[in-house]
């Protein structure tokens, strides 16, 4: 049972050759049937790893720069939502292949909404998506295909 496996299961998952790339924190969300943070998913693929400190030696001098840089991305449009959803879908299906039809139905539903709504209103559609995924995660009797 994935949801009871905790750290031992995540260690096993990390060793899986077929495991899709996905942020560690969001694997927990999928395993525990919680809402996946699409902003974290988008950030993980579009933000370079920034070291906390950089050292360079120039002659007899050493230059050290300390930084606390946290680069984050926010899903604000259809293209970003699609990218985050596809990664979420791939990771979810890696663990729960039986959810394929559910996720395909929801992806089509959201695609239809994105096409029918003016792009200036897409941020509201992204808020709608978060609300739907929250509702489904908090209720045991709904799936994303029920929307």
Backbone bond lengths (Angstrom), bond angles and torsions (degrees), N, CA, C in turn:
res aa  C-N    CA-C-N  psi(-1)  N-CA   C-N-CA  omega(-1)  CA-C   N-CA-C  phi
1 X - - - 1.456 - - 1.523 108.85 -
2 X 1.323 116.76 117.86 1.459 122.16 -176.72 1.522 112.59 -59.71
3 X 1.319 116.28 -42.81 1.459 120.02 -171.92 1.518 112.95 -69.67
4 X 1.305 117.98 -18.89 1.462 120.83 179.20 1.520 112.61 -97.88
5 X 1.324 117.20 -8.63 1.456 121.60 -172.35 1.510 116.01 -72.33
6 X 1.330 117.71 -28.42 1.450 121.79 178.54 1.512 113.36 55.04
7 X 1.333 115.14 -137.30 1.457 121.75 -175.42 1.528 112.01 -62.59
8 X 1.309 117.72 -39.18 1.467 120.34 -179.59 1.526 110.43 -60.49
9 X 1.317 115.90 -41.09 1.459 118.54 179.02 1.519 110.90 -67.76
10 X 1.339 117.35 -41.78 1.464 119.94 -179.97 1.523 110.74 -63.39
11 X 1.326 117.54 -36.50 1.464 120.24 176.42 1.528 110.37 -63.59
12 X 1.311 116.81 -40.81 1.461 121.68 177.20 1.531 110.19 -64.50
13 X 1.317 116.29 -40.88 1.463 121.75 178.86 1.523 111.00 -62.43
14 X 1.328 117.13 -41.10 1.467 120.95 179.92 1.524 111.44 -62.26
15 X 1.318 116.84 -29.52 1.454 120.68 179.90 1.519 113.83 -83.45
16 X 1.313 117.30 -3.90 1.461 121.63 -177.92 1.525 110.52 -74.94
17 X 1.313 116.24 124.91 1.466 121.63 -179.36 1.525 111.07 -67.28
18 X 1.308 117.43 -33.76 1.466 121.19 -176.08 1.531 113.27 -88.97
19 X 1.322 117.15 2.05 1.467 120.98 -177.84 1.519 110.68 -64.69
20 X 1.331 117.61 125.71 1.467 119.09 177.11 1.527 111.08 -71.86
21 X 1.321 115.50 155.05 1.455 119.99 177.59 1.523 108.37 -69.32
22 X 1.332 115.33 131.16 1.459 120.94 -176.17 1.521 107.47 -164.99
23 X 1.338 118.65 144.52 1.470 120.00 -178.51 1.528 112.16 -61.90
24 X 1.314 115.60 138.94 1.459 121.89 -177.43 1.528 112.08 -54.89
25 X 1.317 116.92 -45.64 1.471 120.16 -178.02 1.523 111.64 -62.28
26 X 1.300 116.47 -31.35 1.458 119.19 -177.35 1.526 112.67 -83.26
27 X 1.341 117.57 -21.19 1.467 119.15 169.97 1.527 108.43 -59.55
28 X 1.335 116.28 -41.73 1.471 119.84 178.26 1.522 110.87 -57.53
29 X 1.322 116.30 -42.41 1.466 120.04 -179.94 1.524 110.96 -60.56
30 X 1.315 116.65 -43.61 1.469 120.03 179.95 1.524 110.31 -66.33
31 X 1.314 116.48 -46.34 1.467 121.08 -178.22 1.525 110.93 -59.91
32 X 1.340 116.37 -40.55 1.466 121.00 -175.67 1.529 113.18 -93.29
33 X 1.324 117.21 8.39 1.463 122.88 -179.31 1.527 111.76 55.86
34 X 1.327 115.42 43.67 1.463 121.90 176.01 1.524 108.37 -106.30
35 X 1.316 115.73 172.47 1.466 120.44 -178.95 1.519 109.76 -72.31
36 X 1.299 115.51 128.71 1.456 122.17 177.53 1.527 108.46 -81.78
37 X 1.318 116.76 134.97 1.464 122.58 179.79 1.523 108.94 -85.50
38 X 1.323 116.61 101.88 1.462 120.72 -178.24 1.526 111.71 -65.63
39 X 1.335 118.12 -26.93 1.467 120.35 175.41 1.531 109.93 -63.58
40 X 1.333 116.58 -41.77 1.470 120.65 178.26 1.523 110.83 -66.28
41 X 1.321 116.80 -37.24 1.470 120.96 178.36 1.522 109.47 -64.55
42 X 1.326 116.76 -47.85 1.462 121.32 179.85 1.525 110.85 -62.82
43 X 1.323 116.72 -42.54 1.464 121.04 178.97 1.520 111.00 -60.49
44 X 1.321 116.59 -40.21 1.466 120.20 -176.32 1.521 112.97 -64.64
45 X 1.325 117.61 -26.87 1.465 118.92 -177.52 1.517 113.61 -98.29
46 X 1.320 117.27 -19.10 1.457 119.56 -175.19 1.521 114.76 -113.06
47 X 1.311 117.78 -0.48 1.457 119.82 -178.10 1.515 109.92 -113.00
48 X 1.312 116.86 124.94 1.461 118.75 177.97 1.522 110.46 -68.89
49 X 1.308 115.36 151.85 1.458 119.48 174.93 1.525 108.03 -70.87
50 X 1.311 116.26 122.19 1.462 121.08 -177.96 1.518 108.07 -108.03
51 X 1.345 117.18 118.13 1.458 118.61 179.45 1.523 110.64 -65.49
52 X 1.341 115.65 148.29 1.462 119.44 -179.21 1.512 112.56 -72.82
53 X 1.322 117.72 -28.30 1.460 118.58 176.72 1.522 109.49 -140.35
54 X 1.315 114.63 143.76 1.454 121.76 179.48 1.518 108.58 -122.52
55 X 1.329 116.79 136.08 1.466 121.65 177.65 1.513 108.94 -125.48
56 X 1.301 115.94 135.74 1.463 122.09 175.23 1.508 108.14 -137.57
57 X 1.310 115.53 137.78 1.456 120.71 176.74 1.516 108.46 -102.18
58 X 1.313 115.88 126.93 1.457 122.40 177.65 1.525 106.58 -124.97
59 X 1.315 114.92 101.26 1.466 119.04 -176.38 1.514 110.00 62.71
60 X 1.331 116.14 -124.99 1.462 121.52 -179.69 1.526 111.77 -86.94
61 X 1.298 116.59 -3.34 1.461 120.23 -176.16 1.528 111.31 -103.03
62 X 1.308 113.93 147.53 1.455 120.06 173.25 1.522 107.92 -117.99
63 X 1.293 115.84 125.81 1.459 120.89 178.84 1.520 107.52 -104.00
64 X 1.319 115.31 126.98 1.457 120.68 -179.24 1.530 108.12 -125.34
65 X 1.310 115.14 128.52 1.459 120.73 178.61 1.522 107.73 -119.33
66 X 1.323 115.22 123.19 1.469 121.14 176.33 1.519 107.84 -101.15
67 X 1.302 116.08 134.89 1.450 117.73 177.39 1.513 111.16 -141.80
68 X 1.283 113.48 147.99 1.455 121.66 171.35 1.519 106.46 -116.89
69 X 1.300 114.69 81.14 1.453 119.79 -177.05 1.521 108.79 -105.97
70 X 1.301 114.99 123.49 1.457 119.22 174.05 1.517 107.06 -120.53
71 X 1.305 114.97 108.10 1.455 120.44 -179.27 1.525 107.62 -90.21
72 X 1.310 116.05 125.87 1.459 119.28 178.61 1.523 110.31 -131.72
73 X 1.297 114.41 149.40 1.462 121.98 176.15 1.527 107.66 -118.51
74 X 1.302 115.29 148.67 1.453 120.92 177.67 1.524 108.55 -121.09
75 X 1.309 115.83 134.46 1.458 120.46 177.19 1.527 107.72 -72.43
76 X 1.336 115.59 116.27 1.466 120.00 -177.07 1.523 113.67 -128.24
77 X 1.334 117.53 -7.26 1.465 118.59 -177.66 1.528 110.76 -144.77
78 X 1.312 114.87 174.83 1.467 121.03 -175.83 1.523 112.81 -61.25
79 X 1.326 117.22 -43.78 1.472 120.17 -178.15 1.525 110.89 -62.05
80 X 1.325 116.85 -43.06 1.466 120.19 179.25 1.524 110.63 -67.02
81 X 1.319 117.13 -41.65 1.460 120.05 178.90 1.529 109.97 -61.99
82 X 1.336 116.27 -45.20 1.468 120.07 179.87 1.520 111.66 -59.61
83 X 1.321 117.42 -43.19 1.468 120.94 179.76 1.527 110.28 -62.63
84 X 1.337 116.35 -48.57 1.468 120.16 -179.55 1.528 110.71 -63.75
85 X 1.332 117.08 -41.96 1.461 119.65 -179.13 1.522 111.43 -64.99
86 X 1.325 117.31 -42.14 1.477 119.64 179.90 1.533 111.02 -61.79
87 X 1.322 117.12 -40.24 1.468 119.59 177.54 1.527 110.83 -67.11
88 X 1.330 116.32 -41.95 1.462 121.57 176.35 1.528 110.38 -60.16
89 X 1.322 115.87 -44.73 1.467 121.13 -179.46 1.527 110.69 -62.46
90 X 1.330 116.55 -45.42 1.467 120.31 -179.84 1.533 110.74 -61.03
91 X 1.331 116.53 -43.89 1.465 120.34 -179.83 1.529 110.65 -66.94
92 X 1.319 116.54 -43.20 1.466 120.53 -179.87 1.529 110.90 -62.27
93 X 1.322 116.32 -44.85 1.468 119.59 -178.67 1.526 112.08 -69.22
94 X 1.325 117.09 -24.05 1.464 120.03 175.24 1.530 109.71 -61.50
95 X 1.333 116.09 -37.65 1.465 120.72 -179.16 1.525 113.01 -94.02
96 X 1.316 116.07 -35.83 1.463 121.18 -173.24 1.532 110.58 -129.83
97 X 1.326 118.38 72.74 1.468 120.77 -176.33 1.529 113.68 -59.63
98 X 1.313 117.39 -22.84 1.466 120.66 179.79 1.532 112.59 -68.40
99 X 1.332 118.50 -9.94 1.471 121.49 -179.39 1.532 112.61 -89.95
100 X 1.319 117.64 6.82 1.467 121.45 -175.58 1.532 112.41 -55.64
101 X 1.306 117.41 -50.65 1.465 121.28 -178.28 1.531 111.12 -63.22
102 X 1.318 116.35 -42.95 1.474 121.22 178.57 1.525 111.15 -57.71
103 X 1.330 116.46 -49.15 1.465 120.49 -177.12 1.524 111.56 -69.49
104 X 1.317 117.62 -36.56 1.468 120.63 177.36 1.530 110.52 -65.04
105 X 1.321 116.63 -41.06 1.468 120.99 178.37 1.524 110.72 -62.23
106 X 1.324 116.69 -44.77 1.470 120.27 -179.34 1.529 111.04 -68.06
107 X 1.311 116.73 -39.99 1.466 120.61 178.05 1.535 110.03 -60.58
108 X 1.319 117.52 -42.46 1.469 121.67 177.03 1.527 111.28 -64.89
109 X 1.319 116.41 -41.66 1.471 121.68 178.21 1.530 110.23 -58.81
110 X 1.329 116.19 -49.20 1.468 119.80 -179.67 1.527 110.63 -66.19
111 X 1.317 117.54 -38.68 1.464 120.72 177.91 1.520 111.64 -60.49
112 X 1.330 116.27 -42.43 1.467 120.52 177.08 1.522 111.09 -62.59
113 X 1.330 116.57 -40.96 1.466 119.76 178.84 1.526 111.17 -65.63
114 X 1.326 117.00 -44.10 1.468 119.85 178.71 1.533 110.63 -59.02
115 X 1.330 117.01 -39.33 1.469 120.69 179.98 1.527 112.82 -69.89
116 X 1.322 116.83 -31.21 1.462 120.09 -174.14 1.528 113.81 -91.79
117 X 1.318 117.13 -10.06 1.465 120.90 -176.31 1.521 109.57 -112.44
118 X 1.310 116.06 138.14 1.460 121.89 178.86 1.531 110.13 -55.65
119 X 1.332 117.81 136.70 1.472 120.89 -178.90 1.533 114.56 -54.27
120 X 1.317 117.65 -26.96 1.468 119.20 178.08 1.529 111.62 -65.78
121 X 1.325 116.79 -19.12 1.465 121.33 179.71 1.532 113.00 -100.20
122 X 1.308 117.97 3.00 1.464 120.77 -179.29 1.531 113.46 -59.14
123 X 1.347 119.55 -35.83 1.473 117.41 175.44 1.536 112.61 -57.68
124 X 1.324 117.31 -34.19 1.472 119.94 176.63 1.525 111.04 -68.98
125 X 1.304 116.13 -35.89 1.462 120.41 177.32 1.533 110.43 -66.31
126 X 1.311 116.52 -36.43 1.468 120.55 176.98 1.530 109.66 -66.94
127 X 1.330 117.41 -36.99 1.472 120.68 174.45 1.529 110.56 -64.68
128 X 1.316 116.44 -39.71 1.466 121.44 176.24 1.529 109.95 -59.11
129 X 1.326 116.22 -45.96 1.467 120.93 179.33 1.525 110.96 -58.05
130 X 1.332 116.67 -45.73 1.473 119.84 179.05 1.524 110.68 -60.70
131 X 1.333 116.36 -41.87 1.464 120.31 179.70 1.529 111.12 -63.82
132 X 1.321 116.77 -42.50 1.470 120.76 178.84 1.521 110.21 -62.78
133 X 1.331 116.46 -47.74 1.466 119.16 -178.25 1.528 111.34 -65.02
134 X 1.342 117.62 -33.61 1.470 121.05 174.53 1.522 110.96 -64.42
135 X 1.322 116.31 -46.25 1.462 120.96 -179.86 1.525 110.72 -59.25
136 X 1.320 116.58 -47.82 1.463 120.98 -178.85 1.531 110.86 -63.65
137 X 1.327 116.89 -40.39 1.468 120.11 -179.73 1.527 111.89 -66.52
138 X 1.322 116.62 -31.28 1.466 120.34 -176.57 1.523 113.95 -89.28
139 X 1.314 116.85 -8.63 1.461 120.40 179.46 1.516 109.29 -120.05
140 X 1.279 116.47 134.28 1.453 120.23 -179.42 1.515 114.33 -83.12
141 X 1.327 116.79 -7.93 1.465 119.84 -174.56 1.525 113.68 -104.47
142 X 1.331 118.45 7.51 1.463 122.01 -178.99 1.520 111.28 -123.38
143 X 1.327 114.88 151.72 1.463 120.89 170.04 1.525 106.99 -125.63
144 X 1.305 116.69 170.06 1.461 120.13 178.20 1.528 111.47 -64.27
145 X 1.300 117.38 -24.03 1.468 121.16 179.02 1.525 112.19 -73.94
146 X 1.324 117.43 -14.26 1.465 120.86 -179.15 1.523 113.13 -80.39
147 X 1.314 117.01 -8.08 1.470 120.69 -176.35 1.505 110.38 -72.78
